[in-house]
Amino acid sequence: MFVKKFLNLPFLILTLIILIMSFGRYVDISVKSQLLAASLFLKDLIIFILPVLIFSFVLGGILNFKNESIKIILIVVPLVCVSNFIGFWISYIFTAPVLETGIVAISKLESQNALCPAWSLKIPSLVKNDMALLMGAAMGILGTFLKIDCVNKVSEKLNVVANFILKKVICPVLPLFITGFIIKMQHEGTLNLMIKDYALFLGIYGIIAYGYMFVLLFFLSNRNVSSAAERFKNLIPSILTGLFTTSSAAAIPVTIEGSEKNLKNKNLARFIIPTTANMHLLGDCIAIPTIGLALMVSFGYGIPTIGQYFIFTLYGVVTKFAGAGIPGGSALVFLPVLESVFGFSAPMLTALTAVYIIFDPIATSANVFGHGIFAMLFEKVCGKVFRKSLKQ
């Protein structure tokens, strides 16, 4: 029983955190570099495989909905926009009053000793995720309306392969995958910095982001506390994966697995998670305005008016469709918006980027949590639109 519990991914990751934080300083730097290199290689490997999973799950998901595929696409995009839009306003509504009290101050970020990987074996990306998404959607729509039997047969075989890769290849290596990143954070002092210097600021963000998503989870679970707790438990492995890899894409396979347990229709999880992973980012929608508003107060700008912030949110919703898949990438694409709408100066833009990179693990974990929430929301909306067609 104890062995089975230990091998449970959340328990194992928490154990790794405690061990590394307690004894990481005694580990030789060469060993740390090797572990980081292995983690980076596994991350590249997952990203390399990911287009196959995305193509397979999107193709199978669309074919599963038969002639309803166009309606699904018409639901996905507006629902993503509305969810992101609300996320921006949640940040403003709860952050602005806190900042007006003047209790938040941002310390100057000092560079830490960087841990470099012992080796690097880059795996070239043959197909981009968005291209795999478009190809899967296009083939699925053609297969649906032209009723091509071979497309269904290919989809079935690809789904078998994709599920094997997901459950037998990716999931077993996740502990090693995550270990290198935890070691890196411990060596560079990022965890200590987050806990000590930015505890209050991180706490404010965490309360806003996770509080909002727990409220959504509660209502999506029919206001049943036990059901909500069980669904959150299913998402913990993916949330922790996002936390320690700062990669929503790398967490997609685990998010799919957790969401399959939370939804009545497993095919829906395999379709909606990879489809919206790069555009529905609730964690970022709350993190970037929270940091930006705090910096405005710190630099003497004051809180923007509702009208100014409304313009920012409109730009922000569009910008979320252009996220960069690198640590801090979401902040980078927002810099022109912050400069044009709020008049951010160069030092403010630099400070926002630096602070966001510190926040990135927490923001990414919130993004992943949001992916699981959105899957449940999408199933509920589709259930109202399609009714019986969503049942397996």
N, C-alpha and C positions, 0 to 999 in steps of 0.2 A: 504493500500500500504506500509506504514512504517513498519507495523508488518511483512508483507511478506518479506521485505528487511532485517529486523533484524534477521529473522529466517534463512536467507541465510547463509550457513555454513562459508564461508570466512569472511563475515561481522561480524558474531557472534564471531568467533575466534579472530579477530582483536580487537573487543570490549573487550573481556575477557583479552587479553594481556594488553591493556591500563588500565583497571580497576585494574588488579592484580599488575601491575607495580606501579600504583599510590597509591593503598590502601592496598596492600598485607602485608606491615609491621605492619598494625594495626590488622590483623587477628590473632587470638590466635593460638599458635603452635599446640594445640590439634586438632583444626579444620583443619589446614593444613595437619596434619598427617592422619586424617580421609579421606580427599579428595585424598591424595596420595595413601592410601590403596585401595580406591574405583577404582582409575585409574589403579593401578597394577592388581587388580582383573579382571577388564574389559579387560585389555591387555591379561591376561592369558586366559580369556574366548574366546577372538577372536582367539588367537593362537590355542586353543583347537578345535574350530569350523573350522578353516581354512583348515585342510586336507579334510574335506567334500566338501568344495567349490572347492578346487584344483582338487580333484578327479572328481567331477561332471563336471566342466568346461573343463578340459582336455579331458575327455571321450567324452563329447558332441562335443567339437571342432574337435577332430579327426574323429568322425563319420560323422560330417557335411561335411568333405572334402572327404569322401568316399575313393576311391582307390588312392587318392593323398597323403595319410598320410605319407608314407615313404619319399616322396619328401620333405614334409614340415619339417620333422626331419632333413633331410640332408641340408636344408636351415638354420634352426634355429642355430645349433651349430657353423658353420663357420661364420654366420652373427654376432653372439654374440662375437666370438673371434676377428673378424675384428673391431667391434665397440669398444670393450675394448682396443684393441691395439692402435687404433687412439686416444682414450682418454688419454692414458699414454703419447703419443707424444705431444698432445696438451698442457699438463702440462709442459713438458720440453721446448717446443718451446717458450712459453710465460713467463714461470717462470725464466728460466736461465738468460735472458737479464736483468730482473728486479733485480735479486739477485746480479748480477755483479756490480750494482750501490752501493750496501752496505746500502740501505735504510731500510732493514728489520732486525729487532732485536727481539729475543724472550725473554720475561721476565721469571723469575723464577716463576713457578706456586706454589702458596701457597694453602694449603688445606682449604676448607671452612667448615662451620658448616653444617654437613649433616642433611637432613630431613629424618627421619625414618618413615615408615608407621605405623599407629596405630595398625594394625592387618594384618595378612597374611593368606590367604586361597589359598593355592597352588592347582591348577588344573592339575593333571598329564596328560601328553601328551600320548595318546593311540597309535597314528600313526604319524610318522614324515612326514613333508611336502614332502621330496624327495621320500619317500615310496609311499605316496598318488599319487604323480606325475607319478612314474613308473607304479603303478597299473592302473591308469587311462589311460596311454598311451598304456600299454599292452592290456588291455581289449578293448580299442578303435580299436587297430590294428587287434585284433582277430575278433571283431565284424564286422569290415570292410571286411576282406578277407573271413571269414567263413559265412558272411551274416546271423548272428543269430538274429532273430527278437526280442527275449526277451531282448537282450542287448540294442537295440534301445528304447524299452519300459521303461526299467529301467533308461536309460539316460534321457528320457523325464521327468519322474517323479522326478528324482534327480535334474534336472535343475529348476523345479518348486519350489522345497524345497529350493535349493540354492539361487534362486532369492528372495524368501520370506525372508530368513535369512539376505541376503545382504541389502535389501531395507527397511524391516520392523523391523529388530532387531538391526543390527549393526549400520547403519547410524543414527537412532534416538538417540543412546547413545553416539555418538562421542563427542559432546560438554562436557559432564561429563567426558568422557574418557580422553580428552585432558586437562581439567582444572587442574587436579592433577599434571600433569607434568609441566604445566606453573607455578603453585604454588611452586613446588620443585625448579625449576630454579631460581625463584625470591628469595626464602628463602636462597638458597645457594650462591646467588650472581653470578651465572653463566652468566646470561644475561648481567649484568653490566660489568663483566670481559671481555666478548666477545666484548661489545660495546666500552669499554675504552682501555684496554691493548692490545687487538688484533684486533682493528678496521681496521688498515691498512692491516694486514695480512689476516684477513677475507675478506676484500674488494678485495684484489688481487685475492684470491681464488674464491670469488663469481663472479667477473668479468670474469675470465677465464672459470669457469664451466658453469655459466648461459649464458654467452655470446656465448659460443660454441653451447649450446643447443638451444638458440634462433635462431642462424644462421641455424641450422638443421631444426628447426620448420618452419622457413620462407621458405626454399626451399621445404620442404615436403608439405607446403600449397600452392604450385605452385607460390611462390614468391608474394603472395597476403597478404598484411599487415593486412587487416580486418579479413581474414580467420585465419591467424596465431594468432591474438589477441583473437579471439573467441575460438580457440582450447586451447590456454593457459588458458583462463578463466575456461574452463571445467576441467582443471587439477589442479587448485588452491586448491580445498578442499583436494585432495590427497597429494599435496606438503606440505600444512600446517600440515596435519596429520603426515607426515614423520618428519617434523621439530620439533614438540613438543612431539613426542613419541619416536624418534630415532629408529624407527622400520619400515623397508621397508615391512616386512611381515604384520604388523598391518595395513599398508596403502593399502594393496592389494585390499580389497573390494571397497574402494573409488576410487582407480586407475582404476579398471575395470569399474566402473560406469561412470567416466569421459571419459575414452577411448571409451566406447560404443557410446558416442556422437560425437567423433572425427573420427570414422571409418565408412565406408559404411557397413561393416559386423560386427554386434555386437558379433556374435559367435567367431569371430577372437580375439576380445578383451578378452573374457572369457577364451580363450585358451592360448594366448601368454603371458599375464601378469603373471599369476601364474607359467607358465612354465619357464620363464626367470628371475623371480624376484630375485633369489638368485645367479644368475651367471652374469647377465648384470647390472653392477654397475658403471655407468659413473662417478658419484659423487666421489666414492672412487678412481677410476682410475686417477682422477685429484688431489684429496685431498692428498693422501698418497705421491705421488712423490713431490708435491708442498711443503709439510711439510718436507719431507726427504731432498730435495735439500737445503731448507733454513737452516736446521740443519747442513748440511755439510759445508755450508759457515760459520755459527756461530761457529762451532768447528774447523775451519781452514782447512777443507779438500779440498775446491774448487769444482767447477762444474765438474761432470764426463764427459768423452768424449762421443761422439756419439756411438762409439763401445761398451763402458761399459754400456751405457744406453739401447742400443739395447738388450743386454743380459738380463738386468733387466726386460725389457718389455716382453721378451719371458717367463721368469719365472712368471712374473706378470699375464699374460693371463691365465696360467695354475692355478695359485694360486686363481684366482677369482672364480673357481669352488669349492673352499673349504672354503668359507666364514663362519664365526661363527655368529650365530644369537643372539649376545649380543652387548650392547653398547661398541664400541671400538674393536669389534671382528675382523673387517677387518684389523686393524692395527696389531693385535696380530699374525695373520697368515702370515703377511708380514715380521715380525721381522727376521726369519731365512734367508729370501731372501736378506734383506738389509745388514745383517751381512756378508753373504758369498760373495755377489757381490760388495758391496761398502765398506766393512770393518767397519761397524758401531760398535762403542764401547758400553759397557753396559750403560754408562750414556746417550749416544745418543739414544739407544733403549728405555730407560726409558722416556726420554724427548719426543720422537716421540709418544709414547703411551699416555702420559699425554696431549700433545697438540692436538692429534687426538680426544681424548675424548671431549675436549672443542669444537672441530670442528664438532663432530658427528651429532648434529642436522642439521647443514647446509649441511653436506655431505649426510646425509640420505634424506633430502628434494631434493637435486640434483639427488640422485639415483632414487627417485620416479618420478621426472620430466623426467629422462632418460627412465624410464619404459614406460611412455606415448609416448615419442618420438620414442622408439624402436617399439612400436605397430604400429605406422604410417609408419615407415620405412619398417617393415615386410609386411604390407598390400601392399605397393607399389611394393616390390620385388615379392611377391606372385602374384600380379596382372599381372606382366610381364611374370611369369612362367605359371600360370594357366589360366589367362585371364578370361573368362566368369564364370569359376567354383567358383570364389570368390564372385560373386554377389548373394544376397539373393533373 
